[in-house]
Amino acid sequence: MAESWTSGYVTEVGYQWGYFSELNPMRAKIALPCNGIACPEINHACELGFGQGVSLNMHAAGSDVEWHGNDFNPSHAYVARELSGHSGALAHVTDQSFEEFRQRKDLPQFDYIGVHGVWSWVSDENRKEIVDFIKAKLKVGGVVYVSYNVQPGWAGFIPLRTLMMEYLDRIAPSGKGMVARIDETLEFAEKMIETKPLYAGNYPAAVKRLSDSKTQNRNYLAHEFFNRDWHPMSFLDMGRWLDEAKLSYACAASLLEQLPSLTTTKEQREFLETIPDEMLRHQVVDFMTNQQFRRDYWVKGVRRLNAAEQMETFKDLSVVLTRHVDEASLTMKGPIGEVNLNEEIYKPLLDLLSDNKVHSIGEIIRKLQSDKHTIVNLLQAVLILMGDNQIAPAVSNPPAKIRKQCERLNRFIRNRSRDVDEINFQASPVTGGGIGASRIIQLFMLAVEGKAETDEELARFAWQRLSARKQRLVQDGKPLETDEENLAELKKRAAEFLNKVRPVFSALGIQ
C-alpha cells in the first residue's frame, strides 16, 4: 500500500491556535541590523507549515506584504483560508505537499520565508524539499526564519519519547482515537517510571517533562511528540542542511539570546572567546544554556552594514509599548537566573513610551541620550524590552486598508469567542502582528460593541456567555463555583480591561 499523504504526521487532531511573533518580518528588521546585517525590503513572504494559520493571517492583515502559505493538512488550510476570507488580506493559502508547492510556476520570488514548528517534525525527504524550495524561491538577500528542536535540551528525553512511540504504535488501540491513545501511552510511561528505573535517576529532567505533560493540551502533545518523525538537531547540522540553499547564519530571532550577558556566565563567556570558529561557538552556547528550541534567522547573501549605516537603520525603526506602563516589568528570567534591569536606564525609556504611541529609535536617542544613557545602553534596553515582549516593532499611521483588514479579522475572531476559546489574539495594524487577547478580554470587547459601559455591565455580558456553556472562571488553580464569585472576579477583570487594556488596544489600532 502506498504511503499516506500524511507522511506519518498527526492529522487526526488539529494544531494549536497559536500566534508566533518571531514569524513577523518586522522583527527581522530589528534583529538583523543589531548584528550588523542589512535586512531587505519585504514585499513577498511565505510561511511553510502554517498550522491553523493564525500567524499567517495576522501578518497578512497587519501589513501590505503579499503572503503565501502552504500546509499539507487540508483541515488547516480550510481554517486559514476562512480567516483570510474575513480579513480580505493578501494571503494565498494552499494544502499541497512541499514537493508540489516547490514545483509551482506561479509563485513569486520571496523576500522572506518562515518555517516554524516544522523542521524537527518531518522526514529527511521533506527537509530536503524545504531546502530545495528555499534554494529555488528565496531572493538573493532574502531572509529565512526557522525554528527547531535542539539536541542538548532534549538529549535525556529522546529514549523515553521513542519508547512512548513504540507503545502508541504497538499497543494503544488505533480505534480509540488519538487523544485517548496519548492518554494511555502517558499512563504506561508513568507506571514504568514508578518502578524507579535507573534511567529515571539519571535523567530527572525527562521525568519532569513526562509529569508536566499530564496537564498539557493533547493537541499540542500529539503534534510535538507523537508524529512519526521527531528529530532534535544540532546547530551545526542545521547549518549543513541550509548551506545547500546558500544560506548563512545571521542571528537568533529570540532577541534576548543575542545578549550573552543575559544567557551565559562570565566564566562561560571567557571560554567562548577561546573558540575561533563562530559556528562552533553557537553550538557550545546551546550546551551552556541547555537549549531545547532554537529560533534563528538565516540569509541568502550577507551584506554587512558599516557603523554609520547601522546607526541610521536603527534611528529609522520604530517601537511601541504593547502593555499599560503599570504592567511593565524591570525583572526578567533567563538561563542564568533572574535579572533586574537598571531603573536609571529603563524607567526614563518606559516613561517616554508610556503613551503607547509609536516612537522612532531616533527620537528615543534624541530625548534620552546623556552621559548616563549612552546610545549603546539605550539600544540594548530597546532590544531587551522587545525580547521580553514588552515593546514591539511598529509603524506609525498604518494605511486605512490595513486597519480595515485587521478590524475585519478581529471582529470575526471575537465573534467566535462567544462560544469557543481558541484564538487568544487580536491583529494590530501598528505592530503588523498579533497581540495577546484572552477569551475574557474578547468578550469584554463584544460587550463594549454592544454599548456596555461599566465594569458591571461587561461582567454580566461575559458571565452570560460563560454560564450558558456551564463554564467557570479558575482562580488560584480552582474553579469558582457560584454565580456571585464568578461575577465578582469578572467585574474585577472588567475594571482592569477598561482602565488599562482598552486604552492600549486603541493605541495599537485594535478595533
Secondary structure, 3 states (H helix, E strand, C coil): CCCCCCCCCCCCCCCCCCCCHHHCHHHHHHHHHHCCECCCCCCEEEEECCCCCHHHHHHHHCCCCEEEEECCCHHHHHHHHHHHHHHCCCEEEECCCHHHHHCCCCCCCEEEEEECCCHHHCCHHHHHHHHHHHHHHEEEEEEEEEEEEEHHHHCCCHHHHHHHHHHHHHCCCHHHCHHHHHHHHHHHHHHHHHCCCHHHHHCHHHHHHHHHHCCCCHHHHHHHHCCCCCCCECHHHHHHHHHCCCCEEEEECCHHHHCHHHHCCHHHHHHHCCCCCHHHHHHHHHHHCCCCEEEEEEECCCCECCHHHHHHHHHHCEEEECCCHHHCCCEEEECCEEEECCHHHHHHHHHHHCCCCCEEHHHHHHHHCCCCCCHHHHHHHHHHHHHCCCEEECCCCCCHHHHHHHHHHHHHHHHHCCCCCCCCEEEECCCCEEEECCHHHHHHHHHHHCCCCCHHHHHHHHHHHHHHCCCCCEECCEECCCHHHHHHHHHHHHHHHHHHHHHHHHHCCCC
